[in-house]
Amino acid sequence: MRTRGFSLIEIVMAMALVGLVLVGMNTFIFSMSELWGKNTDVRLFDQHVRAVTRFLQREMVRATLPPAASVNSTPVGVQPISPSGAGRDNLVTYMELTGNRILSWPESPLPEVFCSLQVRRDRGLVMLWHSDLENHFNDDPPREALVSPFVTKLAYDYFDTDFGKWTTETAVRTDTSGNPVPPQRLRVTFAYENLTREALVTVPAVAQGLPNPW
C-alpha cells in the first residue's frame, strides 16, 4: 500500500494558515497588554487607597476595643500635638496598646503608644507617635511615620442630629468653650497625577455594654 505525502502547495498553505493564526494571537496579546499597561497606574492607585483606608479603619476599631478602651471613655479623641519644628495643632489622636506595623522603635517597643494623624503638604499623611511610658514623653516631640504620600487632605465629618445631616469641616471643630470636638468620620483625599479619590473612615464609639478593664 502506497502512502501519500504532502505536496508542496499543501505545506505552503498550512504554513500560511499557521502564520495567520500566530499573527492574530500576537495582535490580541499585544493589544491586551497595551490596555492592561495603560490602566496599571489606576489599579495600583486604587489598591493603595483601599489599603490605607482599611489600615486607618482598623486602627480606629482597635482603639475602641478592650483593653485599650473603657466605658464612657473617648478612645479616639482630639489632642493638641506639637510636631518637631512645627506649631501646636489639634489632631485626631488614639492609643495603641502594642503599636502597629509601621512604627519603627529605636530599641525595644513600648506599649501605650499615642498616635496622631496629620497631613503635610510636602509629605502626605503622617502618623505622629510616642509612648506614654517614655521618660521625656511631655518634652520630646513625637516620632513620625509616613502612612501615605498620596494623601493631600484630611477633613472631619460631624453629624448634626438636629437637622439629620453630615457637615464636613476642614479643621477640627471646637465647642463654645473652645474645646476640640472629636469627629464621627475622617474624610481622606488621595491624589496622584490626574487621579483623585476620597475615602471615609468611621470613628467608632465605645459600646455601652463594654466591660471596663480598669
C-alpha positions as CSV (number, residue, x, y, z in Angstrom):
1,M,0.0,0.0,0.0
2,R,1.5,3.4,-1.1
3,T,1.5,6.2,1.5
4,R,0.9,9.6,0.0
5,G,2.9,12.6,1.4
6,F,2.0,16.3,1.5
7,S,2.5,18.2,-1.6
8,L,4.5,21.5,-1.7
9,I,1.3,23.5,-2.2
10,E,-0.4,21.9,0.9
11,I,2.7,22.6,3.0
12,V,2.8,26.2,1.9
13,M,-0.9,26.7,2.6
14,A,-0.6,25.1,6.1
15,M,2.3,27.3,7.0
16,A,0.3,30.3,5.8
17,L,-2.6,29.4,8.0
18,V,-0.4,28.9,11.0
19,G,1.2,32.2,10.3
20,L,-2.2,33.9,10.2
21,V,-3.2,32.3,13.5
22,L,0.1,33.4,15.1
23,V,-0.2,37.0,13.9
24,G,-3.8,37.1,15.2
25,M,-2.8,35.8,18.6
26,N,0.1,38.2,18.8
27,T,-2.1,41.1,17.9
28,F,-4.6,40.1,20.5
29,I,-1.9,39.6,23.2
30,F,-0.2,42.9,22.4
31,S,-3.5,44.8,22.4
32,M,-4.5,43.3,25.7
33,S,-1.0,44.1,27.2
34,E,-1.3,47.7,26.0
35,L,-4.8,48.1,27.6
36,W,-3.6,46.4,30.8
37,G,-0.5,48.7,30.9
38,K,-2.5,51.8,30.4
39,N,-4.6,51.1,33.5
40,T,-1.7,49.9,35.7
41,D,-1.4,53.3,37.5
42,V,-5.1,53.5,38.1
43,R,-5.3,50.0,39.6
44,L,-2.2,50.4,41.7
45,F,-3.5,53.8,43.0
46,D,-6.9,52.4,43.8
47,Q,-5.3,49.4,45.6
48,H,-3.2,51.9,47.7
49,V,-6.3,53.9,48.6
50,R,-8.1,50.8,49.7
51,A,-5.1,49.5,51.7
52,V,-4.6,52.8,53.5
53,T,-8.3,53.2,54.2
54,R,-8.5,49.7,55.7
55,F,-5.4,50.4,57.8
56,L,-6.9,53.6,59.3
57,Q,-10.3,51.9,59.9
58,R,-8.6,49.0,61.6
59,E,-6.7,51.5,63.8
60,M,-9.9,53.2,64.8
61,V,-11.6,50.0,65.7
62,R,-8.7,48.6,67.7
63,A,-8.6,51.8,69.7
64,T,-12.2,51.4,70.8
65,L,-12.0,47.8,71.8
66,P,-10.8,46.4,75.3
67,P,-8.4,46.5,76.9
68,A,-7.5,49.7,75.0
69,A,-10.9,51.4,75.7
70,S,-13.1,51.6,78.8
71,V,-16.7,52.5,79.3
72,N,-17.5,56.2,79.0
73,S,-14.1,57.0,77.6
74,T,-13.1,58.7,74.3
75,P,-10.5,56.4,72.9
76,V,-10.4,58.3,69.6
77,G,-10.2,62.0,70.5
78,V,-8.5,65.2,69.7
79,Q,-5.3,66.4,71.4
80,P,-3.0,69.4,70.9
81,I,0.1,68.0,69.4
82,S,3.5,69.7,68.8
83,P,5.4,68.0,66.0
84,S,9.1,68.6,65.6
85,G,9.8,72.1,64.1
86,A,6.1,73.0,63.9
87,G,3.5,74.7,65.9
88,R,0.8,73.1,68.0
89,D,-2.2,71.7,66.2
90,N,-5.4,69.8,67.2
91,L,-5.1,66.4,65.8
92,V,-7.1,63.2,65.9
93,T,-5.3,61.0,68.5
94,Y,-5.8,57.5,69.8
95,M,-3.8,55.0,71.8
96,E,-2.3,51.7,70.6
97,L,-1.6,49.3,73.4
98,T,1.1,47.4,71.3
99,G,1.8,49.7,68.4
100,N,1.4,48.7,64.8
101,R,3.4,47.5,61.8
102,I,4.5,51.0,60.5
103,L,6.1,52.1,63.8
104,S,9.9,51.5,64.0
105,W,11.3,51.7,67.5
106,P,15.0,52.5,68.0
107,E,15.1,50.0,70.8
108,S,12.6,47.6,72.3
109,P,8.9,48.6,71.6
110,L,7.0,50.1,74.4
111,P,3.2,49.7,75.0
112,E,0.7,52.6,75.3
113,V,1.6,54.3,72.1
114,F,-0.3,57.5,71.3
115,C,-0.8,58.1,67.6
116,S,-2.0,61.3,65.9
117,L,-2.8,61.9,62.2
118,Q,-1.6,64.9,60.3
119,V,-1.4,65.8,56.6
120,R,1.8,67.5,55.4
121,R,1.8,69.3,52.0
122,D,5.3,68.0,51.2
123,R,4.9,64.5,52.6
124,G,1.3,63.3,52.7
125,L,-0.4,61.6,55.7
126,V,1.9,61.3,58.6
127,M,1.4,59.4,61.9
128,L,2.9,61.2,64.9
129,W,3.6,58.7,67.7
130,H,5.3,58.1,71.0
131,S,4.7,56.0,74.1
132,D,3.3,57.4,77.4
133,L,6.0,55.3,79.1
134,E,8.9,57.2,77.6
135,N,11.0,59.2,80.0
136,H,10.5,62.5,78.1
137,F,7.0,62.0,76.8
138,N,5.9,65.5,77.7
139,D,9.1,67.2,76.5
140,D,10.2,65.5,73.3
141,P,8.3,65.8,70.1
142,P,6.6,62.6,68.8
143,R,8.3,60.4,66.2
144,E,6.9,60.4,62.7
145,A,5.9,57.6,60.3
146,L,4.7,58.1,56.8
147,V,1.3,56.4,56.1
148,S,0.7,57.6,52.5
149,P,2.5,60.1,50.3
150,F,-0.7,60.4,48.2
151,V,-3.0,61.9,50.9
152,T,-3.5,65.6,50.2
153,K,-6.2,66.5,52.6
154,L,-7.8,65.2,55.8
155,A,-11.2,66.6,56.7
156,Y,-13.6,65.9,59.5
157,D,-17.3,64.9,59.3
158,Y,-19.8,65.8,62.0
159,F,-23.4,64.5,62.2
160,D,-25.9,67.2,63.1
161,T,-28.7,65.4,65.0
162,D,-31.0,68.4,64.8
163,F,-31.0,68.6,61.0
164,G,-30.1,64.9,60.4
165,K,-27.3,65.6,58.0
166,W,-23.5,65.5,57.8
167,T,-21.2,68.5,57.8
168,T,-17.6,68.4,56.7
169,E,-15.0,70.7,58.4
170,T,-11.5,71.4,57.2
171,A,-10.3,71.7,60.8
172,V,-11.4,70.0,64.0
173,R,-14.5,71.6,65.4
174,T,-14.5,73.3,68.8
175,D,-17.4,73.8,71.2
176,T,-18.5,77.1,72.8
177,S,-15.7,76.7,75.5
178,G,-13.0,76.2,72.8
179,N,-12.6,72.5,73.5
180,P,-12.0,70.3,70.4
181,V,-14.8,68.0,69.4
182,P,-13.9,64.6,68.0
183,P,-15.4,63.9,64.6
184,Q,-17.6,60.9,63.7
185,R,-15.8,60.3,60.4
186,L,-12.5,61.1,58.8
187,R,-12.6,62.2,55.1
188,V,-9.3,61.3,53.4
189,T,-8.5,62.7,50.0
190,F,-5.9,60.9,47.8
191,A,-4.3,62.4,44.7
192,Y,-1.9,61.1,42.1
193,E,-1.2,63.0,38.8
194,N,-4.8,63.5,37.4
195,L,-6.4,60.8,39.7
196,T,-8.3,61.8,42.8
197,R,-10.1,59.5,45.3
198,E,-11.9,60.3,48.5
199,A,-12.4,57.7,51.3
200,L,-14.3,57.7,54.6
201,V,-13.1,56.3,57.8
202,T,-15.7,55.8,60.6
203,V,-14.6,56.8,64.1
204,P,-16.4,54.2,66.2
205,A,-17.7,55.0,69.7
206,V,-17.2,52.7,72.7
207,A,-20.1,50.4,73.1
208,Q,-22.2,51.0,76.3
209,G,-22.0,47.3,77.2
210,L,-18.2,47.2,77.0
211,P,-16.7,45.7,80.2
212,N,-14.4,48.1,82.0
213,P,-10.9,46.5,82.1
214,W,-9.6,49.0,84.6
